[in-house]
Amino acid sequence: MPFSVTALEGLPMVQPGDDLAALLLAAISRMGLTLTDGDIFCLAQKIVSKAENRQVLLADITAGPEAEALAREVEKDPRMVQLVLDESTDILRKRTGALIVRHKLGFVGANAGIDQSNIDHADGEAALLLPVDPDASAARLREALQRATGKRLGVIITDSHNRPWRLGTIGAAIGSAGVRVLQDHRGGHDIYGRELKVTLINRADAIATAATLMMGETTERLPAALVQGLPPEDTADTAQLINRPLDEDLFR
Amino acid sequence: MPFSVTALEGLPMVQPGDDLAALLLAAISRMGLTLTDGDIFCLAQKIVSKAENRQVLLADITAGPEAEALAREVEKDPRMVQLVLDESTDILRKRTGALIVRHKLGFVGANAGIDQSNIDHADGEAALLLPVDPDASAARLREALQRATGKRLGVIITDSHNRPWRLGTIGAAIGSAGVRVLQDHRGGHDIYGRELKVTLINRADAIATAATLMMGETTERLPAALVQGLPPEDTADTAQLINRPLDEDLFR
């Protein structure tokens, strides 16, 4: 069976408090798609954060001395830098316009995933933080979707990440429920009995990347996709599994 | 239209000199698949290297003093270390069993992509090097596939890469022809007129990653996949575009 990704069309601009499961299922219904056990909904972080009201008005933020100094160094708005510091545990790299940090959630990325694009706030300039606990958000969404449909489904919350050494963003799973995140072949052998070179496969990032390709293929207005054709999984895996312990990270 | 990935079934074990285009088209025909303009063939590096006779007998390699010293340090076979040195321009990191190097082709990865799994050589222990020029290999394959089918096709040669900070391999495009590799939104604006956060999308790695997911989903014996549902592209892009200049690499 082929693996397929369908961008979900016609989703409205998501507002705080919106019921994302209901919006996703309405899109599925409008598009005439049929859900099967194993199907995975991929949602851009942005709509999850918006539904969870993670917008912050910059006028409400006061930058402390550390944020002020760092903001001068990297030429960013000190209030944005304060938000990045609040959301992260370590600063790994700095350059003009960007701070590479370890987010409180454990992953490493630019500006703690805080986004200012496609944010509209009536009271002034705003920023959008990541969901407080994207794995928990995915689990809640999955439960609502399964309850409404009776199917065994997965949910991945995606973001776009830059990487060392390779240009261009790819998708990343920052929250996951009902999806086998890491496929472990450690100790496996090839057909000649030799130990396998590739021993641990990141399925969740791969699925997020495939979904993100379709979500971005036409317009920023396609913030969710349905992934079909993978077998249903009995798994308690979460996206937290992906975070490579910093002190074991050869690439650091 | 959904984006889909179908693993190509029933490919034989590839041998030096094999006509990969013919093998791929035979699989397409056996599986009853119909090609459309824009379809992309993804091939695991391993079968391309095998067809190009990139196997090396370790008995034919003599390790020099640098390789001998490095081999003691990282506990690898000195002949394998010699091959890694021959294939690379810089050593970026070392640890037991692995050397992270900049390959002559420009990308950064473990052990210069040299693989010893699923290699069978009658005359003793062997290793498989990457294709000499994977972009050229992809271009030749594309030409043969287009000539045979009359369709506008893309070809990506994939490998599995580890990454800093995130566990588990994902796919990478190490050779590409007929595929828009980087989608550039720099200077683009969101629906409220604010500059976009994500400005450069790595489509080739995303397609390689989606394909690799299906190629690995069942068995090591599925070394190629057909990606369908993306629009045909007029592009001279190659996978070389992906290599981030090391001196501009914030993550280095």
Chai-1 contact restraints between the chains, C-beta under 6 A:
chainA,res_idxA,chainB,res_idxB,connection_type,confidence,min_distance_angstrom,max_distance_angstrom,comment,restraint_id
A,P2,B,S4,contact,1.0,0.0,6.0,A-B,restraint_1
A,P2,B,T6,contact,1.0,0.0,6.0,A-B,restraint_2
A,F3,B,V5,contact,1.0,0.0,6.0,A-B,restraint_3
A,F3,B,M214,contact,1.0,0.0,6.0,A-B,restraint_4
A,S4,B,P2,contact,1.0,0.0,6.0,A-B,restraint_5
A,S4,B,S4,contact,1.0,0.0,6.0,A-B,restraint_6
A,V5,B,F3,contact,1.0,0.0,6.0,A-B,restraint_7
A,T6,B,P2,contact,1.0,0.0,6.0,A-B,restraint_8
A,R93,B,L250,contact,1.0,0.0,6.0,A-B,restraint_9
A,R95,B,L250,contact,1.0,0.0,6.0,A-B,restraint_10
A,V108,B,W165,contact,1.0,0.0,6.0,A-B,restraint_11
A,D115,B,K197,contact,1.0,0.0,6.0,A-B,restraint_12
A,S117,B,D190,contact,1.0,0.0,6.0,A-B,restraint_13
A,S117,B,R194,contact,1.0,0.0,6.0,A-B,restraint_14
A,S117,B,L196,contact,1.0,0.0,6.0,A-B,restraint_15
A,S117,B,K197,contact,1.0,0.0,6.0,A-B,restraint_16
A,N118,B,D190,contact,1.0,0.0,6.0,A-B,restraint_17
A,D120,B,Y192,contact,1.0,0.0,6.0,A-B,restraint_18
A,S160,B,V198,contact,1.0,0.0,6.0,A-B,restraint_19
A,P164,B,P164,contact,1.0,0.0,6.0,A-B,restraint_20
A,P164,B,F251,contact,1.0,0.0,6.0,A-B,restraint_21
A,W165,B,V108,contact,1.0,0.0,6.0,A-B,restraint_22
A,W165,B,R244,contact,1.0,0.0,6.0,A-B,restraint_23
A,R166,B,I242,contact,1.0,0.0,6.0,A-B,restraint_24
A,R166,B,R244,contact,1.0,0.0,6.0,A-B,restraint_25
A,L167,B,I242,contact,1.0,0.0,6.0,A-B,restraint_26
A,L167,B,R244,contact,1.0,0.0,6.0,A-B,restraint_27
A,G168,B,L182,contact,1.0,0.0,6.0,A-B,restraint_28
A,G168,B,L200,contact,1.0,0.0,6.0,A-B,restraint_29
A,G168,B,I201,contact,1.0,0.0,6.0,A-B,restraint_30
A,G168,B,N202,contact,1.0,0.0,6.0,A-B,restraint_31
A,T169,B,V198,contact,1.0,0.0,6.0,A-B,restraint_32
A,T169,B,I201,contact,1.0,0.0,6.0,A-B,restraint_33
A,I170,B,N202,contact,1.0,0.0,6.0,A-B,restraint_34
A,I170,B,D205,contact,1.0,0.0,6.0,A-B,restraint_35
A,I170,B,A206,contact,1.0,0.0,6.0,A-B,restraint_36
A,L182,B,G168,contact,1.0,0.0,6.0,A-B,restraint_37
A,D190,B,S117,contact,1.0,0.0,6.0,A-B,restraint_38
A,D190,B,N118,contact,1.0,0.0,6.0,A-B,restraint_39
A,Y192,B,D120,contact,1.0,0.0,6.0,A-B,restraint_40
A,R194,B,S117,contact,1.0,0.0,6.0,A-B,restraint_41
A,L196,B,S117,contact,1.0,0.0,6.0,A-B,restraint_42
A,K197,B,D115,contact,1.0,0.0,6.0,A-B,restraint_43
A,K197,B,S117,contact,1.0,0.0,6.0,A-B,restraint_44
A,V198,B,S160,contact,1.0,0.0,6.0,A-B,restraint_45
A,V198,B,T169,contact,1.0,0.0,6.0,A-B,restraint_46
A,L200,B,G168,contact,1.0,0.0,6.0,A-B,restraint_47
A,I201,B,G168,contact,1.0,0.0,6.0,A-B,restraint_48
A,I201,B,T169,contact,1.0,0.0,6.0,A-B,restraint_49
A,I201,B,G216,contact,1.0,0.0,6.0,A-B,restraint_50
A,N202,B,G168,contact,1.0,0.0,6.0,A-B,restraint_51
A,N202,B,I170,contact,1.0,0.0,6.0,A-B,restraint_52
A,D205,B,I170,contact,1.0,0.0,6.0,A-B,restraint_53
A,A206,B,I170,contact,1.0,0.0,6.0,A-B,restraint_54
A,A206,B,T209,contact,1.0,0.0,6.0,A-B,restraint_55
A,A206,B,L213,contact,1.0,0.0,6.0,A-B,restraint_56
A,T209,B,A206,contact,1.0,0.0,6.0,A-B,restraint_57
A,T209,B,T209,contact,1.0,0.0,6.0,A-B,restraint_58
A,A210,B,A210,contact,1.0,0.0,6.0,A-B,restraint_59
A,L213,B,A206,contact,1.0,0.0,6.0,A-B,restraint_60
A,M214,B,F3,contact,1.0,0.0,6.0,A-B,restraint_61
A,G216,B,I201,contact,1.0,0.0,6.0,A-B,restraint_62
A,I242,B,R166,contact,1.0,0.0,6.0,A-B,restraint_63
A,I242,B,L167,contact,1.0,0.0,6.0,A-B,restraint_64
A,R244,B,W165,contact,1.0,0.0,6.0,A-B,restraint_65
A,R244,B,R166,contact,1.0,0.0,6.0,A-B,restraint_66
A,R244,B,L167,contact,1.0,0.0,6.0,A-B,restraint_67
A,L250,B,R93,contact,1.0,0.0,6.0,A-B,restraint_68
A,L250,B,R95,contact,1.0,0.0,6.0,A-B,restraint_69
A,F251,B,P164,contact,1.0,0.0,6.0,A-B,restraint_70
